[in-house]
Amino acid sequence: MVLLDANVLVYYLDETSDNHALTIDLLQGLVDNDEQLVTSHHIIEEVIFILSKIDSDVDLTKIVEKISKLPSLILAEPSPSIDFAMRYVHLSKKLKSGVNDALILQLILDAGITKMFTFDKKLQKDALALNIEQVA
């Protein structure tokens, strides 16, 4: 299973991005290797927020529709317990990372996801410290 970070989805959706072609190639490689693609509602919300800041007239429905067409994409969501928040807060302190990054990393750990695809260098470093393999 490979978690797709928000920046990957933004580059996938934004054809003007410098990283668009690379992102498409790497996503295709994951699909060709039958990797299970994973994201979350939290990450999709971040993508929608970013793209709506770039273009206030963007069709948000089309964004979600295009994300939904990624082959084999599933959503991993945190447990509905407040304990999840406590775990990612502790992880944030341990890694000296932002809360949003810690939330994503805790979700990966809890869901048993083994790989992450992100362009965020700090998040990559923190993920490697937790033995989460990176897509490159």
DAZISUL-V586832 format. One line per field, one symbol per residue. psi: psi as a letter, one per 20 degrees, with the letter a starting at -180 (. if undefined). burial: + if it has 16 or more other ideal C-beta (glycine too) atoms within 10 Angstrom, else -. Layout:
psi->???
burial->???
This chain:
psi->ppporghghghghniiqhjgggggghghggghjkqopqarhgghgggggghhhgoijqohghghgggiippjprppqrqkqihgggghgghgggilrqhgghgghhggghikpiqqoqiogghgghghhjkoqqp.
burial->++++++++++++++--------+--++--+----++++++-+++-+++--+-----------+---+--+-----+-+-----+--++--++--+-+---+++++++++-+-+-++++-+--++-++----+--+-
